Amino acid sequence: MKTVFVDTNIVLDVLLQNEDLWQGSRRILKFAETGRIKAYVSASSITDIFYVATKKLPISVARSAIENLVKIFEIVSIGKEDLQGALTLPILDYEDALQAWCAKKIGADVLITRDTKGFAKINIRAISPEEFEE
């Protein structure tokens, strides 16, 4: 079974049903939900997802989404060492650096994201949901 780190944008694709993107991302969430992959998100992703969701959806829908996410994903905790470690990565976008750090921390086989270019300078395979194979 593959260990997969899922970037925030993948979950938001599904939750907000982003045009032409959400179906590929939904496939990844389905794999996680059915136990076909061991899927992780960072604790910061959960708060970011909630924040973005409440800007576009009723708060009750956002809360329900978070309840479901914590059931199907393993959550990567973030502490001081992680925040400092992310600063050492050659990624300008700190949020991406923290995601990459978390993916490395859990030994992910792959990082699934819509922003593969943002992770090009690190030693972890970053792919789109459509590129993912079990």
JOGIZI-V58574 format. One record per backbone hydrogen bond with DSSP energy under -1.0 kcal/mol. CO is the residue of the C=O (numbers start at 1). NH is the residue of the N-H. If there is no record, write none. Layout:
co->{CO CO}
nh->{NH NH}
//
This chain:
co->{2 3 3 4 5 7 8 9 10 11 12 13 18 18 21 22 23 24 25 26 27 28 29 30 31 31 32 38 39 40 41 42 43 44 45 46 47 48 49 50 53 53 58 59 60 61 62 63 64 65 66 68 69 74 76 79 80 81 82 85 86 89 93 94 95 96 97 98 99 100 101 102 103 104 110 111 112 116 117 119 122 125 127}
nh->{38 109 110 40 112 10 12 13 14 15 16 18 21 22 25 26 27 28 29 30 31 32 33 34 36 37 35 4 74 6 76 46 47 48 49 50 51 52 53 54 56 57 62 63 64 65 66 67 68 69 70 72 73 41 43 83 84 85 86 88 89 91 97 98 99 100 101 102 103 104 105 106 108 107 5 127 7 119 120 122 124 111 113}
//
